[in-house]
């Protein structure tokens, strides 16, 4: 499964072979020569960095520039890293890999082998055939499917399989929640009061998700979607947005940078696509660095769907259709990496991709065809083919120009949206919120038997503190409780209401609603000065939460309100009276709302 350590396994295998001096001759006379073969520079660079435990002179990063400078391919070293495209290039239609003897490498690791390296029709099969004497290990996070069946024929049955489902259930990958976002402009039919800026619109045609930003472009629609996204996410969280095309990714990037509120950095959101070259690769490296906060959001089309290891991604945003189960699983895998303090991640689904969870292929295997294929070695010089882009799909819309439509004035304000939240397990089945939280924290401790018992505990600062202390002793701290509130979209709710909802499915209300509902009881039988003080306390409670009602917070609140405890005593009475007011109103605050 993606995110469960293919690169780490590669390193361990290579390290053992290297230390044991294994080679094809099996005579221990020399250390092995090993090739790590990827299809993208970012993946080869990640692997190269992951092998840093080796001596520097043992590692070789093969690239065309160095080959041209030196006039030949590097031969000195033990572990070589490169991409297929580099090996396939070369002067006078002669690929560079042909400069190595066929038996030069003892062991070859093919990363993301489903992407073409072992595909019978793939451009790069010849490299593997040329180095056929070597032991070849294919690694992929993509399970067997009809469209990559030749990979499995070439390598044979997997030596080991570890599924996404197992990874999440074993705690090596994070679970996730899905926010499905629908708008009243998910589909579009042209009407005469809209303005056609460019292209030829087909009257009566219903333009659907697959058409947007490929055939038709409506800027107001994208603006609304980005506005919803920026209102929903924590703008400090690292996020990847998958867009329909490279141009769409640029447009979404610009909209995000226009709407951002938490940062003034111009590189807060950047685009990383095939066309962004070295600058895009640099942005990606900085995004992967967990010590850096800029860039915070990446927009992309196809490039980041596989292989990119960024552990602190908290949000995956889908703004383009995903019609392949393979790609869907790979994209979900961008968020499943573990990171300190990351209990889950969120998928913001604008395109109904969540339906893939209901597909039997989510964690299953299809039937396998049984026809046989013959593999024959071929000469290096016959393998030159035109390189095809692997990072971005090209969308062809005949000879028609992109249709650009401007909605009539004010129509963009009429676009409505609805957000529905769901939780999903590794097997593609929906969780209840309680099951989801149990998957993150284990079964919630059984510290209260009834809702009324929880209410009594929570109504007093003393017993509430003891309760939270017992949770802490069981490994659940304040940060985790705050995460729990975020999971169920209840950051404006009292933690009491969240726990009651999880345990007894009672309706959640915000802290403000709780105050408004119980004001009559809270302010009953107290004078105006006491009421003024409690109104101040409640305003802090509504703003910040239950911690404002802790006993330790009382002197802080008094100093904030009256500048000194002595001044507060003149208004409210002695310390015991003030304490009695502070404790007493909380019983009314947490009384049952009817």
C-alpha positions, 0 to 999 in steps of 0.5 A: 500500500502507498505510504507503508515503506517501499523505499525503506524496504528497498534500502534494507534489502540493498543494505543487506546485499551490500554488507554480505557482498552478494553478487551474481557470481555469489563468490563474495569477491566484490560488493554488488552493483545495484540500480534503482530505476524510477520514472520521475526525478523526484522519486529518484531523488527521494530514494537517493536521499533515503540511502544516506546511510551508505558512504557517499562514494558508494552512491551515484546519481546518474543524470544526462548533464553529468554524462555529457560533461564526462563523455561517458556513463558513470561506472564507479560506485555501488548503488546507482539511481536514475530515471528511465528517460535518462537511460533512454536518451543518448547521442545519435539514437544510442541510449545511454544504458547501452554503454553498460555491459548487460551483466553490469548490474547484479540487482535492479529495483524498479520503483512504481513498476506499474507505470510502464517499466514492465508494461509489455507495450511500455516504452521502457521494457527494453531496459529491463530486457537488456539487463536481464542477467540482473535480479529484478525487483518491481515495487508498486502500491498499485494492486493488480488490475486489468490495465496493468496485468502485464506487470504481474506477468513480467515479474510473476506473483508478488513476493509480499502484499500489504494492502491499504486496508491492512496499513490503516488497521495496523496503525501505519497509515492514518484514517480519513474523513470525507467532506462531499461538497455539492454546488448548484453549478456542478452542472451547467446549461447555457442560458441567453443572459450569460455571456459567451466570451470565447468558443462555441457553446452547444445550446441545450447541452448539459455540461458535467464535471468531466467537461469543466476546465477541459471543454468549458470554463466558468471562472465564477464557478471556480471562484465559488469552489475555492472560496468554499475550500478556503472557508473550510480548511485550516489555512495553515495545514499542508494541502494538495489540490488536484485539478483538471489540467495544468491551466486549471491548476494555475487558475486555482493557485491564483485564486487561493493566493487571492483569498488567503488570510493567514499568510502574505507570502507570494509562494503560499500556494504554488503550482507543481506540474510537468511544465513547471520543471526545476522550479516546481521540483524545488517547490515540491522539496520545500513542501515535503520539508516538515520544518517549512511552512511555505509553500502550504498548498500545492495545486497539480493535475497528474504529477503528484498522484503517485510516489511523493512522500510528504508526511504532514499533508492534512487535506486532499482536495479533488477538483477533477474527475477521477475515473481510475480506481488505481489513480484514486487509491494513489491520490488517497495515499498522498494523505495517509502518511503518518506524522506526529500529531496527525490523527487523520486527514480530510478529503474535500470532494467536489467531484463525487469521487467518494463513490469509488469507496463503494467499488469492490476494487477498493481493496479487492482483486479482479479476475486474472486473464490466463493468456501467455506472453513471450518476452525476448531480449532485444538490442540496445540500439533498437530501443529508442522511442519518442519520450511520452509525457508521464506526469500530465495527461494531454486533453484534446478537444478536437479543433474547437477552442475552449468555451469561456462563459461569464455568468450574468451579473450577480448570478455568482452570488446565487450559487449555493452549496451543501457539505456532507461529512462522512468517515471511511474505513480502510475497507471502503465502508463508512464509519460512524463518527464513534467508530472513526474516533475509536479507530484513531484513539482506541475505544473511548474510556468508559468513565461515565455510565449515563449522560446525566453522570457525564453532565454532573461531572462536567458541571463542576470545575473540580470534577471536570478537572479530575475527569480530564486528568483520568483521560490524560493518564489513559493517553488522551491529552488536550490536543487529542480532545481538540482533534476530536472536536475537529473530526466531528466539525464541532470546534464551536461546541463544548467538549461536553456536547461532543462526548455526549454526541459520541456516546449517546448520539445527542444533538450537538449545539454550539457554546453560544447556543448553550449559553442562549438556551440557559441564560434564564437560569444562569442570571436568575437570582443574581444582582446586576454586578454579578450578571455583568461579571458572568456575561464577561465570563460567558463571552470568553467561554463562547470565544475560547471554550471550556478551559475559560471555566477552569478554577485556575482561570478565575483570578485571570478573568477577575484581573482582566475584568477589574484590573485587580482582585481587590477591585473585584471584591468591591464589586462582587463580594469576598473571594468565597462569594466570587468562587461560589458565583463562578461554580454555581452558574456552571451547574445552570450552564450545563443543565439539560436543554429541553 
